[in-house]
């Protein structure tokens, strides 16, 4: 059996710490090393070499971003996910610039939070589905390299259909329901899309799709009669 993913939780509300700890501890592939709102205790937990930090944004005396910046200045490099109630584009932008690997909302379904944590651990940049369009607008002009028109020609009609729904911020479950296919089938299609486009995350694929929509249509096919 593969080693469990070691997690440390940071939240200044005891109810949130307890609820999230119980949710994640019940997952076969997670091990919660501890949950705290105390900086010294957090430093002690980091000695256990966790794989991921899950940090609340709105905390006192240090907010989540300031806390992450402090930890980085002290040499701690553990990847971090921000878990928050804030759907502010400014907060998302600041968090991404601070180097978080995920930006999740506390009103997400528990299964979606668990899935997002696994995806971050696998190397994806993950944002809450409702924040996808905000993320696309943030990255639209910043992602260099690929020509979206030529890249997206690699996709099948079904893969392109799924990518369009991803770009709208739909979760895998919502896509499965919309297209009347299984959740596992959607996951498989998403993997194929990322492999074909040589991208590491759904967000980057969604940005590529958005850039294609922005591109001139001079080379598009003529309408069929």
Secondary structure, 3 states (H helix, E strand, C coil): CCCCEEEEEECCCHHHHHHHHHHHHCCCCEEEEEEECCHHHHHHHHCCCCCEEEEECCCCCCCHHHHHHHHHHCCCCCCEEEEECCCCHHHHHHHHHCCCCEEEECCCCHHHHHHHHHHHHCCCCEECHHHHHHHHHHHCCCCCCCCHHHHHCCCCHHHHHHHHHHHCCCCHHHHHHHHCCCHHHHHHHHHHHHHHHCCCCHHHHHHHHHHHHHCCCCCCCCCCC
